[in-house]
């Protein structure tokens, strides 16, 4: 729907621009070359501008409506995944990896993952600082690798490697969990 009547020449020009037939660098020159009085061209351009702005506002409103619908669907999907996860974990028992569940339409499986759990960051930082430069059980304690110095932040990747290599660091454990995959 157009709010303003514009000349057929201007309509053809805008259709060509919209179709990508007129490159951006040729826009002004092509518009300049259109036949007609300058006043008529300016009036058509102003009307086309208002029409395009109105259309852009409509598109923006539709984007917002679609984003809200998308968010609702994502939340519904997350609730369903949580329910599926809950059911599968309950059937397997506490701390046990649930078995793969497969039908003709779906496969529900878990992959094991590990993450370092550090509930007491301060004690780990103090331990690393106290043992800086030492080699314990064949693992070098390197504060530059294990700590990041914005505010002391632990490098969980390096901590995990050190723990896997046999280093015992008070306040840290390698926590194993299972993550649902829906395909």
For each residue, the residues with C-beta under 8 A, 3 or more apart:
1:
2: 5 6 51
3: 47 50 51 54
4: 47 48 50 51
5: 2 47
6: 2 10 11 14 44 47 48 51
7: 10 11 36 40 44
8: 11 12
9: 12 13 34 35 36 44
10: 6 7 13 14 34 41 44 45 48
11: 6 7 8 14 15
12: 8 9 15 16
13: 9 10 16 17 22 30 31 34
14: 6 10 11 17 18 48
15: 11 12 18 19
16: 12 13 19 21 22
17: 13 14 20 21 22 27
18: 14 15
19: 15 16
20: 17
21: 16 17
22: 13 16 17 26 27 30
23: 26 27
24: 27
25:
26: 22 23 29 30
27: 17 22 23 24 30 31
28: 31 32
29: 26 32 33
30: 13 22 26 27 33 34
31: 13 27 28 34 41 45
32: 28 29
33: 29 30
34: 9 10 13 30 31 41
35: 9
36: 7 9 40 41
37: 40 41
38: 41 42
39: 42 43
40: 7 36 37 43 44
41: 10 31 34 36 37 38 44 45
42: 38 39 45 46
43: 39 40 46 47
44: 6 7 9 10 40 41 47 48
45: 10 31 41 42 48 49
46: 42 43 49 50
47: 3 4 5 6 43 44 50 51
48: 4 6 10 14 44 45 51 52
49: 45 46 52 53
50: 3 4 46 47 53 54
51: 2 3 4 6 47 48 54 55
52: 48 49 55 56
53: 49 50 56 57
54: 3 50 51 57 58
55: 51 52 58 59
56: 52 53 59 60
57: 53 54 60 61
58: 54 55 61 62
59: 55 56 62 63
60: 56 57 63 64
61: 57 58 64 65
62: 58 59 65 66
63: 59 60 66 67
64: 60 61 67 68
65: 61 62 68 69
66: 62 63 69 70
67: 63 64 70 71
68: 64 65 71 72
69: 65 66 72 73
70: 66 67 73 74
71: 67 68 74 75
72: 68 69 75 76
73: 69 70 76 77
74: 70 71 77 78
75: 71 72 78 79
76: 72 73 79 80
77: 73 74 80 81
78: 74 75 81 82
79: 75 76 82 83
80: 76 77 83 84
81: 77 78 84 85 180 182
82: 78 79 85 86
83: 79 80 86 87
84: 80 81 87 88 108 180 182
85: 81 82 88 89 180
86: 82 83 89 90
87: 83 84 90 91
88: 84 85 91 92 98 101 108 110 180
89: 85 86 92 98 178
90: 86 87
91: 87 88 98
92: 88 89 96 97 98 99
93: 96
94:
95:
96: 92 93
97: 92 110 112 178
98: 88 89 91 92 101 110 178
99: 92
100: 107 108 109 110
101: 88 98 106 107 108 109
102: 106 107 108
103: 106 107
104:
105:
106: 101 102 103 182 183
107: 100 101 102 103 181 182 183
108: 84 88 100 101 102 180 181 182
109: 100 101 181
110: 88 97 98 100 178 179 180 181
111: 178 179 181
112: 97 176 177 178
113: 176 177 178 179
114: 160 174 175 176 177
115: 156 160 174 175 177
116: 154 156 159 160 163 172 173 174 175
117: 172 173 174 175
118: 121 124 154 156 159 171 172
119: 171
120: 123 124 171
121: 118 124 125 152 154 171
122: 125 126
123: 120 126 127 170 171
124: 118 120 121 127 128 154 159 169 170 171 172
125: 121 122 128 129 147 152 154
126: 122 123 129 130
127: 123 124 130 131 169 170 171
128: 124 125 131 132 141 143 146 147 169
129: 125 126 132 143
130: 126 127
131: 127 128 134 136 141
132: 128 129 141 142 143
133: 140 141 142
134: 131 140 141
135: 138 139 140 141
136: 131 139 141 167
137: 165 166 167
138: 135 165 166
139: 135 136 162 165 166 167
140: 133 134 135
141: 128 131 132 133 134 135 136 146 162 167
142: 132 133 145 146 158
143: 128 129 132 146 147
144: 147
145: 142 155 158
146: 128 141 142 143 154 155 158 159 162
147: 125 128 143 144 152 153 154 155
148: 152 153 154 155
149: 152 153
150: 153
151:
152: 121 125 147 148 149
153: 147 148 149 150
154: 116 118 121 124 125 146 147 148 159
155: 145 146 147 148 158 159
156: 115 116 118 159 160
157: 160 161
158: 142 145 146 155 161 162
159: 116 118 124 146 154 155 156 162 163 169 172
160: 114 115 116 156 157 163 164 174
161: 157 158 164 165
162: 139 141 146 158 159 165 167 169
163: 116 159 160 166 167 168 169 172 173 174
164: 160 161 174
165: 137 138 139 161 162
166: 137 138 139 163
167: 136 137 139 141 162 163
168: 163
169: 124 127 128 159 162 163 172
170: 123 124 127
171: 118 119 120 121 123 124 127
172: 116 117 118 124 159 163 169
173: 116 117 163
174: 114 115 116 117 160 163 164
175: 114 115 116 117
176: 112 113 114
177: 112 113 114 115
178: 89 97 98 110 111 112 113
179: 110 111 113
180: 81 84 85 88 108 110
181: 107 108 109 110 111
182: 81 84 106 107 108
183: 106 107
